[in-house]
Amino acid sequence: MATEPVPAEPAVPSLVDRYFTRWYKADLKGKPCEDHCILQHSNRICVITLAESHPVLKSGKTIKSISYQISTNCSRLQNKVSGKFKRGAQFLTELAPLCKIYCSDGEEYTISSCVRGRLMEVNENILHKPSILQEKPSTEGYIAVVLPKFEESKSITEGLLTQKQYEELMEKRSNGTASTS
């Protein structure tokens, strides 16, 4: 008596996949493979994370420390937001630095905002446990949360890649490196 194969259960989309649209900024500031991922919620709020291809995630580097101290006078940790109109939030441009990641091999990576808006919060958990940045980059290991201006919420995705465009870029990169080696 033959047994009928059990159909595989459809994969349940993750919380991130269900409620956020992924956008990517590739080769930020001309640095190859330093890609950032922007998770945009339908309420226009953006969560800044590292893309899967970022050297910190892909190369298996060890993170020594993370600093939200951008300059001597500017620390993203001093961002205090209050009230309905988000008073006190630091305003960011697309290239505004959010934090610096220092690796044990001496490499240093500056993570940028990628979107214009107000800084709602930074993830202080990655300061105490930097490994979650690598283990769960899209969830607990996010960098910061940015709220774009309402008027600009439609235009913030200009210059960003969709998930499909990013996957095509990754394929081109892998074919390019395979042919050069």
Accessible surface in RSA format (square Angstrom, percent):
REM  Atomic radii and reference values for relative SASA: ProtOr
REM  Chains: A
REM  Algorithm: Lee & Richards
REM  Probe-radius: 1.40
REM  Slices: 20
REM RES _ NUM      All-atoms   Total-Side   Main-Chain    Non-polar    All polar
REM                ABS   REL    ABS   REL    ABS   REL    ABS   REL    ABS   REL
RES MET A   1   234.54 121.5 151.52 100.3  83.02 197.7 128.57 109.3 105.97 140.4
RES ALA A   2   103.31  95.0  65.51 101.1  37.80  86.0  75.14 105.8  28.18  74.6
RES THR A   3   124.57  88.6 100.86 102.3  23.70  56.5  74.14  99.6  50.42  76.2
RES GLU A   4   155.80  89.4 133.49 101.0  22.31  53.1  50.15  97.0 105.65  86.3
RES PRO A   5   116.00  84.5  96.67  88.1  19.33  70.3 108.00  89.2   8.00  49.7
RES VAL A   6   136.75  90.0 111.09 100.6  25.66  61.8 112.85  98.1  23.91  64.8
RES PRO A   7   113.75  82.9  96.26  87.7  17.50  63.6 108.20  89.3   5.55  34.5
RES ALA A   8    99.76  91.7  65.48 101.0  34.28  78.0  75.56 106.4  24.20  64.1
RES GLU A   9   157.38  90.4 134.01 101.4  23.38  55.7  50.26  97.2 107.12  87.5
RES PRO A  10   120.29  87.7 101.97  93.0  18.32  66.6 113.07  93.3   7.22  44.9
RES ALA A  11    99.08  91.1  67.16 103.6  31.92  72.6  76.10 107.2  22.98  60.9
RES VAL A  12   124.73  82.1  98.74  89.4  25.99  62.6 100.47  87.3  24.27  65.8
RES PRO A  13    69.29  50.5  59.71  54.4   9.58  34.8  68.20  56.3   1.08   6.7
RES SER A  14    56.44  47.7  43.81  58.5  12.63  29.1  50.83 108.2   5.60   7.9
RES LEU A  15   113.45  63.2 108.25  77.4   5.20  13.1 108.25  76.0   5.20  14.0
RES VAL A  16     9.82   6.5   9.59   8.7   0.23   0.6   9.59   8.3   0.23   0.6
RES ASP A  17    81.05  56.8  55.53  55.3  25.52  60.3  18.85  44.4  62.20  62.0
RES ARG A  18   129.11  54.2  97.29  49.6  31.82  75.8  45.16  61.7  83.95  50.9
RES TYR A  19   111.74  52.2  99.14  56.4  12.59  32.8  69.87  52.5  41.87  51.6
RES PHE A  20    43.29  21.7  30.22  18.7  13.07  34.0  31.72  19.2  11.57  33.1
RES THR A  21    74.12  52.7  69.56  70.5   4.56  10.9  39.37  52.9  34.75  52.5
RES ARG A  22    47.39  19.9  40.95  20.9   6.44  15.3  10.93  14.9  36.46  22.1
RES TRP A  23    44.42  17.8  44.42  21.5   0.00   0.0  44.32  23.6   0.10   0.2
RES TYR A  24     0.48   0.2   0.48   0.3   0.00   0.0   0.00   0.0   0.48   0.6
RES LYS A  25    60.56  29.5  59.43  36.5   1.13   2.7  20.77  18.7  39.79  42.4
RES ALA A  26    25.11  23.1   9.36  14.4  15.75  35.8   9.36  13.2  15.75  41.7
RES ASP A  27    54.68  38.3  47.54  47.3   7.14  16.9  14.36  33.8  40.33  40.2
RES LEU A  28     6.03   3.4   4.82   3.4   1.21   3.0   5.93   4.2   0.10   0.3
RES LYS A  29   109.55  53.4  68.05  41.8  41.49  98.8  58.55  52.7  50.99  54.3
RES GLY A  30    66.15  81.6   0.00   N/A  66.15  81.6  35.69  97.9  30.46  68.2
RES LYS A  31    94.08  45.9  93.32  57.3   0.77   1.8  56.84  51.2  37.24  39.7
RES PRO A  32   105.60  77.0  94.50  86.1  11.10  40.4  95.54  78.9  10.06  62.5
RES CYS A  33    47.50  35.9  47.29  52.7   0.22   0.5   8.59  21.8  38.91  42.0
RES GLU A  34    18.30  10.5  18.30  13.8   0.00   0.0   1.52   2.9  16.78  13.7
RES ASP A  35     0.00   0.0   0.00   0.0   0.00   0.0   0.00   0.0   0.00   0.0
RES HIS A  36     0.25   0.1   0.25   0.2   0.00   0.0   0.25   0.3   0.00   0.0
RES CYS A  37     1.05   0.8   1.05   1.2   0.00   0.0   0.59   1.5   0.45   0.5
RES ILE A  38     0.84   0.5   0.84   0.6   0.00   0.0   0.84   0.6   0.00   0.0
RES LEU A  39     2.20   1.2   2.20   1.6   0.00   0.0   2.20   1.5   0.00   0.0
RES GLN A  40    27.06  15.1  24.87  18.2   2.19   5.2   4.81  10.2  22.25  16.9
RES HIS A  41    46.00  25.1  43.52  30.3   2.47   6.3  28.06  28.9  17.94  20.9
RES SER A  42   108.98  92.1  66.32  88.5  42.66  98.3  57.81 123.1  51.17  71.7
RES ASN A  43    88.60  61.1  69.86  67.5  18.74  45.1  42.14 101.4  46.47  44.9
RES ARG A  44    67.24  28.2  65.55  33.4   1.68   4.0  14.21  19.4  53.03  32.1
RES ILE A  45    44.45  25.3  44.45  33.1   0.00   0.0  44.45  32.0   0.00   0.0
RES CYS A  46     0.00   0.0   0.00   0.0   0.00   0.0   0.00   0.0   0.00   0.0
RES VAL A  47    20.08  13.2  20.08  18.2   0.00   0.0  20.08  17.4   0.00   0.0
RES ILE A  48     0.00   0.0   0.00   0.0   0.00   0.0   0.00   0.0   0.00   0.0
RES THR A  49     0.28   0.2   0.28   0.3   0.00   0.0   0.00   0.0   0.28   0.4
RES LEU A  50     3.37   1.9   0.00   0.0   3.37   8.5   0.00   0.0   3.37   9.1
RES ALA A  51     0.00   0.0   0.00   0.0   0.00   0.0   0.00   0.0   0.00   0.0
RES GLU A  52    96.35  55.3  85.90  65.0  10.45  24.9  66.87 129.4  29.47  24.1
RES SER A  53     6.27   5.3   3.36   4.5   2.91   6.7   4.76  10.1   1.51   2.1
RES HIS A  54     0.00   0.0   0.00   0.0   0.00   0.0   0.00   0.0   0.00   0.0
RES PRO A  55    22.93  16.7  20.62  18.8   2.31   8.4  22.93  18.9   0.00   0.0
RES VAL A  56     0.05   0.0   0.00   0.0   0.05   0.1   0.00   0.0   0.05   0.1
RES LEU A  57    35.73  19.9  11.37   8.1  24.37  61.3  12.60   8.9  23.13  62.2
RES LYS A  58   147.38  71.9 116.73  71.6  30.65  73.0  79.22  71.3  68.16  72.6
RES SER A  59    73.15  61.8  36.26  48.4  36.89  85.0  26.36  56.1  46.80  65.6
RES GLY A  60    63.21  77.9   0.00   N/A  63.21  77.9  35.62  97.7  27.59  61.8
RES LYS A  61    39.87  19.5  28.71  17.6  11.16  26.6  17.39  15.6  22.48  23.9
RES THR A  62    88.76  63.1  82.65  83.8   6.11  14.6  52.77  70.9  35.99  54.4
RES ILE A  63    16.36   9.3   1.36   1.0  15.00  36.1   1.36   1.0  15.00  40.7
RES LYS A  64   143.40  70.0 116.61  71.5  26.79  63.8  68.66  61.8  74.74  79.6
RES SER A  65    46.76  39.5  44.64  59.6   2.11   4.9  35.12  74.8  11.64  16.3
RES ILE A  66    12.09   6.9   0.00   0.0  12.09  29.2   0.00   0.0  12.09  32.8
RES SER A  67    27.74  23.4  25.13  33.5   2.60   6.0  17.92  38.1   9.82  13.8
RES TYR A  68     2.25   1.1   0.00   0.0   2.25   5.9   0.00   0.0   2.25   2.8
RES GLN A  69    87.41  48.9  77.65  56.7   9.75  23.2  43.67  92.9  43.74  33.2
RES ILE A  70    28.88  16.4  15.72  11.7  13.16  31.7  15.76  11.4  13.12  35.6
RES SER A  71    57.20  48.3  44.89  59.9  12.30  28.3  48.03 102.3   9.16  12.8
RES THR A  72   133.05  94.6 101.90 103.3  31.16  74.3  87.22 117.2  45.83  69.3
RES ASN A  73   140.84  97.1 108.40 104.8  32.44  78.1  35.57  85.6 105.27 101.7
RES CYS A  74    38.09  28.8  34.90  38.9   3.19   7.5  20.10  50.9  17.98  19.4
RES SER A  75     7.10   6.0   5.61   7.5   1.49   3.4   2.21   4.7   4.89   6.9
RES ARG A  76    17.93   7.5  17.45   8.9   0.48   1.1   0.00   0.0  17.93  10.9
RES LEU A  77    61.26  34.1  52.71  37.7   8.54  21.5  53.24  37.4   8.02  21.6
RES GLN A  78   128.17  71.7 111.14  81.2  17.03  40.5  37.89  80.7  90.28  68.5
RES ASN A  79    18.45  12.7   2.72   2.6  15.73  37.9   3.18   7.7  15.27  14.8
RES LYS A  80   146.84  71.6 139.12  85.4   7.72  18.4 108.49  97.7  38.35  40.9
RES VAL A  81    47.66  31.4  15.82  14.3  31.84  76.7  15.89  13.8  31.78  86.2
RES SER A  82    68.21  57.6  61.70  82.3   6.51  15.0  47.49 101.1  20.72  29.0
RES GLY A  83    44.47  54.8   0.00   N/A  44.47  54.8  27.85  76.4  16.62  37.2
RES LYS A  84   174.32  85.0 144.93  88.9  29.39  70.0  99.54  89.6  74.78  79.7
RES PHE A  85   136.87  68.5 128.54  79.6   8.34  21.7 133.02  80.6   3.85  11.0
RES LYS A  86    70.02  34.2  69.92  42.9   0.10   0.2  26.87  24.2  43.15  46.0
RES ARG A  87   146.43  61.5 141.82  72.3   4.61  11.0  69.25  94.6  77.18  46.8
RES GLY A  88    58.67  72.4   0.00   N/A  58.67  72.4  34.42  94.5  24.25  54.3
RES ALA A  89    20.59  18.9   0.01   0.0  20.58  46.8   0.01   0.0  20.58  54.5
RES GLN A  90    41.98  23.5  35.14  25.7   6.83  16.3  30.59  65.1  11.38   8.6
RES PHE A  91    91.98  46.0  63.90  39.6  28.08  73.1  63.90  38.7  28.08  80.4
RES LEU A  92     0.69   0.4   0.27   0.2   0.43   1.1   0.69   0.5   0.00   0.0
RES THR A  93    68.02  48.4  67.44  68.4   0.58   1.4  55.05  73.9  12.98  19.6
RES GLU A  94    78.98  45.3  78.91  59.7   0.07   0.2  32.94  63.7  46.04  37.6
RES LEU A  95    93.84  52.3  88.82  63.5   5.02  12.6  89.53  62.9   4.32  11.6
RES ALA A  96    13.83  12.7   9.46  14.6   4.36   9.9  13.81  19.5   0.01   0.0
RES PRO A  97    35.50  25.9  35.50  32.4   0.00   0.0  35.50  29.3   0.00   0.0
RES LEU A  98     0.00   0.0   0.00   0.0   0.00   0.0   0.00   0.0   0.00   0.0
RES CYS A  99     0.00   0.0   0.00   0.0   0.00   0.0   0.00   0.0   0.00   0.0
RES LYS A 100    50.54  24.7  50.54  31.0   0.00   0.0   8.00   7.2  42.54  45.3
RES ILE A 101     0.00   0.0   0.00   0.0   0.00   0.0   0.00   0.0   0.00   0.0
RES TYR A 102    65.50  30.6  65.50  37.3   0.00   0.0  41.96  31.5  23.54  29.0
RES CYS A 103     1.41   1.1   0.15   0.2   1.26   3.0   0.15   0.4   1.26   1.4
RES SER A 104    72.06  60.9  41.73  55.7  30.33  69.9  28.82  61.4  43.24  60.6
RES ASP A 105    88.60  62.1  48.21  48.0  40.39  95.5  48.72 114.7  39.88  39.8
RES GLY A 106    65.49  80.8   0.00   N/A  65.49  80.8  37.13 101.9  28.36  63.5
RES GLU A 107    83.16  47.7  78.18  59.1   4.98  11.9  11.53  22.3  71.63  58.5
RES GLU A 108    87.80  50.4  65.38  49.5  22.42  53.4  16.64  32.2  71.16  58.1
RES TYR A 109    12.21   5.7  11.33   6.4   0.87   2.3   6.28   4.7   5.93   7.3
RES THR A 110    31.79  22.6  25.96  26.3   5.83  13.9  12.12  16.3  19.67  29.7
RES ILE A 111     0.00   0.0   0.00   0.0   0.00   0.0   0.00   0.0   0.00   0.0
RES SER A 112     0.60   0.5   0.60   0.8   0.00   0.0   0.00   0.0   0.60   0.8
RES SER A 113     0.00   0.0   0.00   0.0   0.00   0.0   0.00   0.0   0.00   0.0
RES CYS A 114     5.14   3.9   0.00   0.0   5.14  12.1   0.65   1.6   4.49   4.8
RES VAL A 115     1.24   0.8   0.00   0.0   1.24   3.0   1.24   1.1   0.00   0.0
RES ARG A 116    75.60  31.7  74.21  37.8   1.39   3.3  19.88  27.2  55.72  33.8
RES GLY A 117     0.08   0.1   0.00   N/A   0.08   0.1   0.08   0.2   0.00   0.0
RES ARG A 118    91.51  38.4  91.51  46.6   0.00   0.0  13.47  18.4  78.04  47.3
RES LEU A 119     0.00   0.0   0.00   0.0   0.00   0.0   0.00   0.0   0.00   0.0
RES MET A 120    29.85  15.5  16.67  11.0  13.19  31.4  10.46   8.9  19.39  25.7
RES GLU A 121    81.20  46.6  76.13  57.6   5.07  12.1  24.92  48.2  56.28  45.9
RES VAL A 122    17.87  11.8   6.28   5.7  11.59  27.9   6.28   5.5  11.59  31.4
RES ASN A 123     2.81   1.9   1.46   1.4   1.35   3.3   1.35   3.3   1.46   1.4
RES GLU A 124    89.41  51.3  85.98  65.1   3.42   8.1  18.01  34.8  71.40  58.3
RES ASN A 125    95.64  66.0  93.14  90.0   2.50   6.0  12.17  29.3  83.48  80.7
RES ILE A 126     0.00   0.0   0.00   0.0   0.00   0.0   0.00   0.0   0.00   0.0
RES LEU A 127    49.47  27.6  26.84  19.2  22.63  56.9  27.10  19.0  22.37  60.2
RES HIS A 128   152.08  83.1 117.68  81.8  34.39  88.0  86.91  89.6  65.17  75.8
RES LYS A 129   112.35  54.8 110.88  68.0   1.47   3.5  70.94  63.9  41.41  44.1
RES PRO A 130    28.06  20.5  28.06  25.6   0.00   0.0  28.06  23.2   0.00   0.0
RES SER A 131    41.16  34.8  37.94  50.6   3.22   7.4  33.95  72.3   7.21  10.1
RES ILE A 132    13.55   7.7  13.55  10.1   0.00   0.0  13.55   9.8   0.00   0.0
RES LEU A 133     0.08   0.0   0.08   0.1   0.00   0.0   0.08   0.1   0.00   0.0
RES GLN A 134    51.98  29.1  35.15  25.7  16.82  40.1  16.27  34.6  35.71  27.1
RES GLU A 135   108.36  62.2  75.77  57.3  32.59  77.6  44.29  85.7  64.07  52.3
RES LYS A 136    92.83  45.3  87.54  53.7   5.29  12.6  54.35  48.9  38.48  41.0
RES PRO A 137    29.31  21.4  29.31  26.7   0.00   0.0  29.31  24.2   0.00   0.0
RES SER A 138    27.44  23.2  22.89  30.5   4.55  10.5  12.11  25.8  15.33  21.5
RES THR A 139    70.64  50.2  56.86  57.6  13.77  32.8  59.17  79.5  11.47  17.3
RES GLU A 140    91.15  52.3  84.07  63.6   7.09  16.9  39.43  76.3  51.72  42.2
RES GLY A 141     0.00   0.0   0.00   N/A   0.00   0.0   0.00   0.0   0.00   0.0
RES TYR A 142    41.33  19.3  41.33  23.5   0.00   0.0  27.17  20.4  14.16  17.5
RES ILE A 143     0.00   0.0   0.00   0.0   0.00   0.0   0.00   0.0   0.00   0.0
RES ALA A 144     0.00   0.0   0.00   0.0   0.00   0.0   0.00   0.0   0.00   0.0
RES VAL A 145    19.29  12.7  19.29  17.5   0.00   0.0  19.29  16.8   0.00   0.0
RES VAL A 146     0.00   0.0   0.00   0.0   0.00   0.0   0.00   0.0   0.00   0.0
RES LEU A 147    27.35  15.2  25.65  18.3   1.70   4.3  25.65  18.0   1.70   4.6
RES PRO A 148     0.61   0.4   0.00   0.0   0.61   2.2   0.00   0.0   0.61   3.8
RES LYS A 149    89.52  43.7  81.95  50.3   7.57  18.0  42.42  38.2  47.10  50.2
RES PHE A 150   145.38  72.7 138.58  85.8   6.79  17.7 138.58  84.0   6.79  19.4
RES GLU A 151   138.80  79.7 105.92  80.1  32.88  78.3  69.56 134.5  69.24  56.5
RES GLU A 152    39.79  22.8  39.32  29.7   0.47   1.1  21.70  42.0  18.08  14.8
RES SER A 153    14.51  12.3   9.99  13.3   4.52  10.4   3.45   7.3  11.06  15.5
RES LYS A 154   184.58  90.0 165.38 101.5  19.20  45.7 117.28 105.6  67.30  71.7
RES SER A 155    50.57  42.7  41.69  55.6   8.88  20.5  30.31  64.5  20.26  28.4
RES ILE A 156    18.42  10.5   5.10   3.8  13.31  32.1  12.93   9.3   5.48  14.9
RES THR A 157    27.12  19.3  22.35  22.7   4.77  11.4   4.85   6.5  22.27  33.7
RES GLU A 158   136.29  78.2 111.18  84.1  25.10  59.8  51.13  98.9  85.16  69.5
RES GLY A 159    63.94  78.9   0.00   N/A  63.94  78.9  38.62 106.0  25.33  56.7
RES LEU A 160    16.20   9.0   3.45   2.5  12.75  32.0   3.45   2.4  12.75  34.3
RES LEU A 161    49.14  27.4  49.14  35.2   0.00   0.0  49.14  34.5   0.00   0.0
RES THR A 162    51.63  36.7  50.97  51.7   0.65   1.6  48.44  65.1   3.19   4.8
RES GLN A 163    69.08  38.6  67.38  49.2   1.70   4.1  40.99  87.2  28.10  21.3
RES LYS A 164   141.18  68.9 138.96  85.3   2.22   5.3 104.40  94.0  36.78  39.2
RES GLN A 165    85.59  47.9  81.19  59.3   4.40  10.5  22.62  48.2  62.97  47.8
RES TYR A 166     2.75   1.3   2.75   1.6   0.00   0.0   2.75   2.1   0.00   0.0
RES GLU A 167    93.02  53.4  87.71  66.4   5.31  12.6  38.69  74.8  54.33  44.4
RES GLU A 168    84.51  48.5  80.86  61.2   3.65   8.7  37.27  72.1  47.24  38.6
RES LEU A 169    44.81  25.0  42.99  30.8   1.82   4.6  44.33  31.1   0.48   1.3
RES MET A 170    42.63  22.1  37.89  25.1   4.74  11.3  30.77  26.2  11.86  15.7
RES GLU A 171   113.45  65.1 108.72  82.2   4.73  11.3  30.56  59.1  82.89  67.7
RES LYS A 172   147.87  72.1 138.21  84.8   9.66  23.0  85.00  76.5  62.87  67.0
RES ARG A 173    47.92  20.1  39.82  20.3   8.10  19.3  41.77  57.1   6.15   3.7
RES SER A 174    62.42  52.7  53.25  71.1   9.17  21.1  48.08 102.4  14.34  20.1
RES ASN A 175    92.03  63.5  85.68  82.8   6.35  15.3  26.34  63.4  65.69  63.5
RES GLY A 176    33.24  41.0   0.00   N/A  33.24  41.0  32.46  89.1   0.78   1.7
RES THR A 177    90.50  64.4  86.66  87.9   3.83   9.1  73.99  99.4  16.51  25.0
RES ALA A 178    71.70  65.9  47.95  74.0  23.74  54.0  55.74  78.5  15.95  42.3
RES SER A 179    93.09  78.7  54.97  73.4  38.12  87.8  52.32 111.4  40.77  57.1
RES THR A 180   119.56  85.0  82.01  83.1  37.55  89.5  75.96 102.0  43.60  65.9
RES SER A 181   125.10 105.7  60.06  80.2  65.04 149.8  79.66 169.6  45.44  63.7
END  Absolute sums over single chains surface
CHAIN  1 A    10836.9       8659.3       2177.6       6228.5       4608.4
END  Absolute sums over all chains
TOTAL         10836.9       8659.3       2177.6       6228.5       4608.4
